[in-house]
Amino acid sequence: MSVATWPAASWHHTLLWLEKRRPGMVINPFFTMNAVLRLRGPLRPAALATAVDTLVARHDLLRTRLRFTDAGPVQEVAAPMTGLLETTDDDEVRATHGWLHPPVSAEAESPLRVRLAHIGSHEHLLSVHLHHLMADPVTLWRTVGGLADLYTAEVDHGQSPPPPSAQYPEYTEMEGAFGDAGRAEALQWWGATLADAQLASVRLDEQGEPFAFRAELLNPARVAAVERLARRHRSPFLAVLLAGFVGAFAPYLGAGDTVLCNTWFNCRDRPRWQRMLGPCLTRTYLPLPRPVDGLDGDHLRMVRDRVIGARRHARQPLTTLIDSFPAVAAAVELAPFVEHIPQNWPAGLRFGAAEATVVDSAGPGDVGTPADFCLWTRSTLSGEVRVNVCGCGIGWTAGRAAALPGAFARQLELIASD
């Protein structure tokens, strides 16, 4: 039986808008956040099951699903539930190709799935999966850490960890109020930014099949160089990446002085949201200046200012920008999506006497519905940055996409010598 309903978050509305554009992209059981840990040491499965149930009872988010009404989507919070820990054996683990990407139904009362496999003497695999409708990367790792803390308190008869700093419905209400209060200022910024802009889009003189691939973008030495550039120009790391990509895009763009990209921003901008479970992300467009002769310090600083301005006004729904600015509406179909996720795998996790090591992690699995053009960059444990690239093959073809990592590196060399 449900105990409460709350308005859907901006995150939910954005994902549902994406789902309408590309059915099956979001409302599918593999649109998930996933982590696999190896536990070495004695483990009590019954105590772990109790810890999972306690974790779900403590966090409304882990009992929340979207329900669709005539007035629109709402968050429906269910009463506490038990028995969510799934156990398997080593033969099943080896035989199951979906250990990292098992299905998690978007319609389930809990967006959480936790599985445990015994694979040797005092050795287990533990996997944690959350539907992306209800989770961001911070939520995934807070869930893993919270489960470790609750299990340790259970087996050691110690003090329970402190209660959640906030519940996700509280954030949802605050987010709506902040968005309403800042709408006039945000639209004014957007209007001034786009007043004389000529948006450049990818040329459509090439088309091909959908594609997806992974590649190294920055080795550790280049990562250090990007970090130095960011500090020197007082820029976010993301701004340097975006400036480099816009320069790399340039040969494939039509006329125009501004490139419309889009990305996610983390909105955990209050202390109480830091430890809360729930997707505190907002997606927005970025009208980025196109470089004239390649990346230099002046261009990087212009990109930085646009990124900072867009972040400041990011709580406006995408549909507000599309409805308010015809230039944006005309460009969204082919606007590249660029995202950067820093390395945030937790270290030093313990489940009681068992030491936990993260051995794998991933976002949504491929379900055969490529977006228009996306570049997901990830920092790795080895210190490099890798990029996942996918596209539907319209304008941004596999050949053009394959040339981007090398072109990106050349853009960085330009600014390094500036």
DAFENLIN-V767351 format. One record per pair of residues at least 24 apart in sequence whose C-alpha atoms are under 10 Angstrom apart, sorted by the first residue. I is the first residue (numbers start at 1). J is the second residue. If there is no record, write none. Layout:
i:j
I:J
I:J
//
This chain:
i:j
1:77
1:78
1:79
1:80
1:109
2:63
2:64
2:76
2:77
2:78
2:79
2:80
2:109
3:76
3:77
3:78
3:79
3:80
4:60
4:64
4:75
4:76
4:77
4:78
4:79
4:169
5:64
5:65
5:66
5:67
5:74
5:75
5:76
5:77
5:78
5:169
6:64
6:66
6:73
6:74
6:75
6:76
6:77
6:168
6:169
6:170
6:172
6:173
7:66
7:72
7:73
7:74
7:75
7:76
7:169
7:172
7:173
7:176
8:65
8:66
8:67
8:68
8:72
8:73
8:74
8:75
8:76
8:169
8:172
8:173
8:176
9:73
9:74
9:75
9:133
9:134
9:168
9:169
9:171
9:172
9:173
9:174
9:175
9:176
9:278
9:279
9:280
9:281
9:282
10:172
10:175
10:176
10:179
10:279
10:280
10:281
10:282
10:283
10:315
10:316
10:317
10:318
11:133
11:134
11:135
11:172
11:264
11:279
11:280
11:281
11:282
11:283
11:315
11:317
12:66
12:73
12:74
12:75
12:132
12:133
12:134
12:279
12:281
12:282
13:72
13:73
13:74
13:317
13:318
13:319
14:282
14:283
14:284
14:317
14:318
14:319
15:132
15:133
15:283
16:73
16:133
17:318
17:319
18:371
21:333
21:371
22:369
22:370
22:371
22:372
23:369
24:367
24:368
24:369
25:364
25:366
25:367
25:368
25:369
25:370
25:371
26:106
26:131
26:132
26:133
26:364
26:367
26:369
27:105
27:106
27:107
27:131
27:132
27:133
28:103
28:104
28:105
28:106
28:107
28:131
28:132
28:364
28:365
28:367
29:101
29:102
29:103
29:104
29:105
29:106
29:107
29:130
29:131
29:132
29:364
29:365
29:367
30:98
30:101
30:102
30:103
30:104
30:105
30:106
30:129
30:130
30:131
30:132
30:363
30:364
30:365
30:366
30:367
31:101
31:103
31:104
31:105
31:106
31:130
31:131
31:132
31:133
31:363
31:364
31:365
31:366
31:367
32:100
32:101
32:102
32:103
32:104
32:105
32:106
32:111
32:112
32:129
32:130
32:131
32:132
32:133
32:134
32:135
32:136
32:140
32:362
32:363
32:364
32:365
33:100
33:101
33:104
33:112
33:128
33:129
33:130
33:131
33:132
33:133
33:134
33:135
33:136
33:137
33:139
33:140
33:141
33:361
33:362
33:363
33:364
33:365
34:99
34:100
34:101
34:102
34:113
34:114
34:127
34:128
34:129
34:130
34:131
34:132
34:137
34:140
34:141
34:360
34:361
34:362
34:363
34:364
34:365
35:99
35:100
35:101
35:114
35:126
35:127
35:128
35:129
35:130
35:140
35:141
35:144
35:345
35:358
35:359
35:360
35:361
35:362
35:363
36:99
36:100
36:114
36:115
36:116
36:125
36:126
36:127
36:128
36:129
36:144
36:356
36:357
36:358
36:359
36:360
36:361
36:362
37:116
37:124
37:125
37:126
37:127
37:128
37:144
37:349
37:355
37:356
37:357
37:358
37:359
37:360
37:361
38:116
38:117
38:119
38:123
38:124
38:125
38:126
38:127
38:354
38:355
38:356
38:357
38:358
38:359
38:360
39:116
39:117
39:118
39:119
39:122
39:123
39:124
39:125
39:126
39:349
39:350
39:351
39:353
39:354
39:355
39:356
39:357
39:358
40:120
40:121
40:122
40:123
40:124
40:125
40:350
40:351
40:353
40:354
40:355
40:356
40:357
41:121
41:122
41:123
41:124
41:350
41:351
41:352
41:353
41:354
41:355
41:356
42:121
42:122
42:123
42:124
42:351
42:352
42:353
42:354
42:355
43:118
43:122
43:123
43:124
43:151
43:155
43:351
43:352
43:353
43:354
43:355
44:151
44:155
44:351
44:352
44:354
45:85
45:86
45:87
45:116
45:117
45:118
45:151
46:85
46:151
46:155
47:150
47:151
47:152
47:153
47:154
47:155
48:85
48:116
48:147
48:148
48:150
48:151
48:152
48:154
48:155
48:351
49:82
49:83
49:84
49:85
49:86
49:87
49:114
49:115
49:116
49:147
49:151
50:82
50:83
50:84
50:85
50:147
50:150
50:151
50:154
51:85
51:146
51:147
51:148
51:149
51:150
51:151
51:152
51:153
51:154
51:155
52:82
52:83
52:84
52:85
52:112
52:113
52:114
52:143
52:146
52:147
52:148
52:150
52:151
53:80
53:81
53:82
53:83
53:84
53:85
53:147
53:150
54:80
54:81
54:82
54:146
54:147
54:150
54:151
55:80
55:143
55:144
55:146
55:147
55:148
55:149
55:150
55:151
55:164
56:80
56:81
56:82
56:84
56:110
56:112
56:143
56:147
57:81
57:82
58:163
58:164
58:167
59:143
59:163
59:164
59:166
59:167
59:168
59:276
59:277
59:278
60:110
60:164
60:166
60:167
60:168
60:169
60:277
60:278
61:110
61:111
61:112
61:134
61:135
61:139
61:167
61:168
61:169
61:276
61:277
61:278
61:279
62:109
62:110
62:111
62:112
62:113
62:130
62:134
62:135
62:143
62:168
62:277
62:278
63:108
63:109
63:110
63:111
63:112
63:134
64:106
64:107
64:108
64:109
64:110
64:111
64:112
64:133
64:134
64:168
64:169
65:105
65:106
65:107
65:108
65:109
65:110
65:111
65:131
65:133
65:134
66:106
66:107
66:108
66:109
66:133
66:134
67:106
67:107
75:134
75:169
75:172
76:109
76:169
77:109
77:110
77:169
78:109
78:110
79:109
80:109
80:110
81:109
81:110
84:110
84:112
84:113
84:114
84:115
85:112
85:113
85:114
85:115
85:116
85:126
85:128
86:113
86:114
86:115
86:116
86:117
86:126
86:127
87:114
87:115
87:116
87:117
87:118
87:125
87:126
88:115
88:116
88:117
88:118
88:119
88:125
89:116
89:117
89:118
89:119
89:120
89:124
89:125
90:116
90:117
90:118
90:119
90:120
90:124
90:125
91:117
91:118
91:119
92:117
93:117
93:118
93:119
93:125
94:119
98:365
99:125
99:126
99:127
100:127
100:128
100:129
100:360
100:361
100:362
100:363
100:365
101:127
101:129
101:361
101:362
101:363
101:364
101:365
101:366
102:127
102:128
102:129
102:365
103:129
103:130
103:131
103:365
104:129
104:130
104:131
104:132
105:130
105:131
106:130
106:131
106:132
106:133
106:134
107:131
110:134
111:135
112:140
112:143
114:144
122:354
123:354
123:355
123:356
124:354
124:356
125:356
125:357
125:358
125:359
126:356
126:357
126:358
127:358
127:359
127:360
127:361
128:361
129:361
129:362
129:363
130:363
130:364
131:363
131:364
132:278
132:279
132:363
132:364
133:278
133:279
134:168
134:277
134:278
134:279
134:280
135:277
135:278
135:279
135:280
135:281
136:266
136:277
136:278
136:279
136:280
136:281
136:363
137:266
137:277
137:278
137:279
137:280
137:281
137:341
137:342
137:344
137:345
137:362
137:363
138:266
138:268
138:274
138:275
138:276
138:277
138:278
138:279
138:280
138:344
138:345
139:274
139:275
139:276
139:277
139:278
139:279
139:280
140:277
140:278
140:279
140:345
140:361
141:277
141:344
141:345
141:346
142:274
142:275
142:276
142:277
142:278
142:346
143:275
143:276
143:277
143:278
144:346
144:349
145:346
145:349
145:350
145:351
146:275
147:350
147:351
148:349
148:350
148:351
148:352
148:354
148:356
149:349
149:350
149:351
149:352
150:351
150:352
151:350
151:351
151:352
152:350
152:351
152:352
152:353
152:354
153:351
153:352
154:351
154:352
155:351
155:352
155:353
156:352
156:353
163:275
163:276
164:272
164:273
164:274
164:275
164:276
164:277
165:271
165:272
165:273
165:274
165:275
165:276
165:277
166:271
166:272
166:273
166:274
166:275
166:276
166:277
166:278
167:272
167:273
167:275
167:276
167:277
167:278
168:273
168:276
168:277
168:278
168:279
168:280
169:278
170:273
171:267
171:268
171:270
171:272
171:273
171:276
171:278
171:279
171:280
172:278
172:279
172:280
175:267
175:280
175:282
175:315
175:316
176:315
176:316
176:317
177:315
178:313
178:315
178:316
179:313
179:314
179:315
179:316
179:317
180:315
180:316
182:312
182:313
182:314
182:315
182:316
183:313
183:314
183:315
183:316
183:317
183:320
184:313
185:312
185:313
186:309
186:310
186:312
186:313
186:314
186:315
186:316
186:321
187:313
187:316
187:320
187:321
187:324
187:325
189:309
189:310
189:312
189:313
190:286
190:287
190:309
190:310
190:313
190:321
190:324
190:325
191:321
191:324
191:325
193:287
193:288
193:306
193:309
194:258
194:287
194:325
194:327
194:328
196:257
196:258
197:256
197:257
197:258
197:259
197:287
197:288
197:289
197:327
198:255
198:256
198:257
198:258
198:259
198:289
198:327
199:253
199:254
199:255
199:256
199:257
199:258
199:259
199:260
199:287
199:288
199:289
199:290
199:327
199:328
199:330
199:331
200:250
200:252
200:253
200:254
200:255
200:256
200:257
200:258
200:259
200:260
200:289
200:290
200:331
200:335
201:249
201:250
201:252
201:253
201:254
201:255
201:256
201:258
201:259
201:260
201:261
201:330
201:331
201:332
201:333
201:334
201:335
201:336
201:395
202:249
202:250
202:251
202:252
202:253
202:254
202:255
202:259
202:331
202:334
202:335
202:336
202:394
202:395
202:396
203:251
203:252
203:253
203:254
203:255
203:334
203:394
203:395
203:396
204:252
204:253
204:254
204:334
204:393
204:394
204:395
204:396
204:397
205:252
205:394
205:395
205:396
206:252
206:393
206:394
206:395
206:396
206:397
206:399
206:400
207:392
207:393
207:394
207:395
207:396
207:397
207:398
207:399
208:391
208:392
208:393
208:394
208:395
208:396
208:397
208:398
208:399
209:391
209:392
209:393
209:394
209:397
209:398
210:368
210:369
210:370
210:371
210:372
210:373
210:390
210:391
210:392
210:393
210:394
210:396
210:397
210:398
211:368
211:370
211:371
211:373
211:389
211:390
211:391
211:392
211:393
211:396
211:397
211:398
211:399
211:401
212:366
212:368
212:370
212:373
212:374
212:375
212:388
212:389
212:390
212:391
212:392
212:393
212:398
212:401
212:402
213:387
213:388
213:389
213:390
213:391
213:398
213:401
213:402
214:375
214:376
214:377
214:386
214:387
214:388
214:389
214:390
214:402
215:377
215:385
215:386
215:387
215:388
215:389
215:402
215:405
216:377
216:378
216:384
216:385
216:386
216:387
216:388
216:405
216:406
217:377
217:378
217:379
217:384
217:385
217:386
217:387
217:388
217:404
217:405
217:406
217:408
217:409
218:377
218:379
218:383
218:384
218:385
218:386
218:387
218:405
218:406
218:408
218:409
219:382
219:383
219:384
219:385
219:386
220:379
220:380
220:382
220:383
220:384
220:385
221:383
221:384
222:383
222:384
222:385
222:409
222:412
222:413
223:379
223:383
223:384
223:385
224:383
224:384
225:412
225:413
225:416
226:412
226:415
226:416
228:416
229:297
229:300
229:412
229:415
229:416
230:300
230:301
230:304
232:297
233:297
233:298
233:300
233:301
233:304
234:300
234:301
234:304
235:300
235:301
235:303
235:304
235:305
235:307
235:308
236:304
236:307
236:308
237:304
237:340
237:342
238:263
238:303
238:304
238:307
238:338
238:339
238:340
238:341
238:342
238:377
239:288
239:300
239:301
239:302
239:303
239:304
239:305
239:306
239:307
239:308
240:295
240:300
240:301
240:303
240:304
240:412
240:415
241:300
241:303
241:338
241:339
241:340
241:377
241:408
241:412
242:286
242:288
242:300
242:303
242:304
242:307
242:338
242:339
242:340
242:408
243:288
243:289
243:290
243:291
243:294
243:295
243:296
243:299
243:300
243:301
243:302
243:303
243:304
243:408
243:411
243:412
244:291
244:294
244:295
244:296
244:299
244:300
244:303
244:404
244:405
244:407
244:408
244:409
244:410
244:411
244:412
244:413
244:414
244:415
245:295
245:336
245:338
245:375
245:404
245:405
245:407
245:408
245:409
245:411
245:412
246:288
246:289
246:290
246:291
246:294
246:295
246:303
246:336
246:404
246:408
246:411
247:289
247:290
247:291
247:292
247:293
247:294
247:295
247:296
247:299
247:404
247:407
247:408
247:410
247:411
247:412
248:291
248:294
248:295
248:400
248:401
248:403
248:404
248:405
248:406
248:407
248:408
248:409
248:410
248:411
248:412
249:290
249:336
249:396
249:400
249:401
249:403
249:404
249:407
249:408
250:290
250:291
250:292
250:293
250:294
250:407
251:400
251:407
252:395
252:396
252:400
253:290
253:395
253:396
256:289
256:290
257:287
257:288
257:289
257:290
257:291
257:292
258:286
258:287
258:288
258:289
258:290
258:291
259:286
259:287
259:288
259:289
259:290
259:291
259:331
259:335
259:336
260:285
260:286
260:287
260:288
260:289
260:290
260:327
260:328
260:331
260:332
260:334
260:335
260:336
260:337
261:285
261:286
261:287
261:288
261:331
261:332
261:334
261:335
261:336
261:337
261:338
261:374
262:286
262:287
262:288
262:310
262:332
262:335
262:336
262:337
262:338
262:339
262:374
263:307
263:311
263:336
263:337
263:338
263:339
263:340
263:374
263:375
263:376
264:311
264:314
264:337
264:338
264:339
264:340
265:307
265:310
265:311
265:312
265:314
265:315
265:339
265:340
266:311
266:314
267:311
267:312
267:314
267:315
281:314
281:315
282:311
282:314
282:315
282:316
282:317
282:318
283:311
283:314
283:315
283:316
283:317
283:318
283:337
284:310
284:311
284:313
284:314
284:315
284:316
284:317
284:318
284:319
284:321
284:337
285:310
285:311
285:314
285:318
285:321
285:322
285:328
285:332
285:335
285:336
285:337
286:310
286:311
286:314
286:335
286:336
286:337
287:328
287:335
293:414
294:410
294:411
294:412
294:414
294:415
295:408
295:410
295:411
295:412
295:413
295:414
295:415
295:416
295:418
296:411
296:412
296:413
296:414
296:415
296:416
296:417
296:418
297:414
297:415
297:416
297:417
297:418
298:415
298:418
299:415
300:415
332:372
333:371
333:372
333:373
334:371
334:372
334:373
334:391
334:394
334:395
334:396
335:372
335:373
335:374
336:371
336:372
336:373
336:374
336:375
336:391
336:396
337:371
337:372
337:373
337:374
337:375
337:376
337:389
338:373
338:374
338:375
338:376
338:377
338:387
338:389
339:374
339:375
339:376
339:377
339:378
339:387
339:388
340:375
340:376
340:377
340:378
340:379
340:385
340:386
340:387
341:376
341:377
341:378
341:379
341:380
341:385
342:377
342:378
342:379
342:380
342:381
342:385
343:378
343:379
343:380
343:381
343:382
343:383
343:384
343:385
344:379
344:380
344:381
345:380
345:381
368:392
372:396
373:397
373:401
374:401
375:401
//
